[in-house]
Amino acid sequence: MACRLLLCIALLVPAGADAATEVCDLPPRYGTGAAARALVHATCNEHRLWHRAFIDREGRIAHLPLTEAETGMLADDGLVAWQRVAGYWRDSGLLPVVAALPGATSCQRPPGDRAGDNDCRAFLVDTPWSAAFIAWIMARAGIPGFTRSPRHIDYIRAAHRDGAAARPYRLADPFQDRPAPGDLLCFLRGRSAAAGPAGLREALDSGGAERWTSHCEIVVAANPGGDRTLHLVGGNVANAVVMRRLPLTRTGQLEPAAASPTDALPWTPSCSPANETACDLNRQDWAALLKLVEPPPVSPPMEPATGTD
């Protein structure tokens, strides 16, 4: 009888099937709003194009088949990596904002001219494009009211400034609030010490965060199947579109271990071949969770009365 049961199980599982299902291939979680579904759909499609590159829970680059400046094909065998990044700038509407930077205007022209292509590729390599990727996703998903900017801090500030009335994102604490699909998780960069959520809010209140540099990624799944893992996708991560996996607490908040201590940020001299444990790409100054505020459903127009009482 046991053998027959094992045979039945074997017949139910296709040969060579992977027991794990990728989060981007899972159906939307029950209760996920329309805006969140649109964001996850657009983001996951883009991650698939980049051959599903990812950083594992230990902060190690586990898969990185292609980067921004390469002429290699993306997963559809028709798009070239650097041309796709140029499209993020063009189609997000942000290319005119950075037109003064060397090579930016060359990305406006169709590819094919050697000099123009080289100028555009140099611009893409020299200019961070993670915020352009976010703006492109927002446009593709049709999210109204998003503050499109080549600087993440601009929409972090907008989410803080408008408080409870903020749309389409409000600022929250990733260690107190639970990230959900469609949210943005952001870390601060280029600082000598970590600020954390409290330090960021204090700087925003005083107007001192105007020139702070940061980086945001889109939540595509949170604790799917009870895996206590946050799945994010960001652009210009290791020069590609990459998924990152972060640990969550039992109650769904970001695990404090994912944050940098206040006296040492990642990639200080402590990160070296002799000290590999300090080289964790996931240990960042995660300071902002931008919670997606779903727009209210649009009521269908009322049909005119046709009869009499």
Secondary structure, DSSP 4 states (H G I P E B T S, - for coil): -HHHHHHHHHHHSPTT--SS--GGGSPPPTT--HHHHHHHHHHHHHHHHTTT-EE-TTS-EEE----TT---B-TTSS-BHHHHHHHHHHHTT-GGGGTTSTTTGGGGSPTT-HHHHHHHHHHHHHS--HHHHHHHHHHHHT-TT----SSHHHHHHHHHHTGGG-SSEEEE-TTTSPP-TT-EEEEEES-SS--HHHHHHHHHHHTTTTT-EEEEEEEEEESGGG--EEEEEEEEETTEEEEEEEEB-TTSSBPGGGBPPTT--TTSTT-BTTBGGG--TT-BEEEEEEEE-PPPPPPPPPPPP-S--
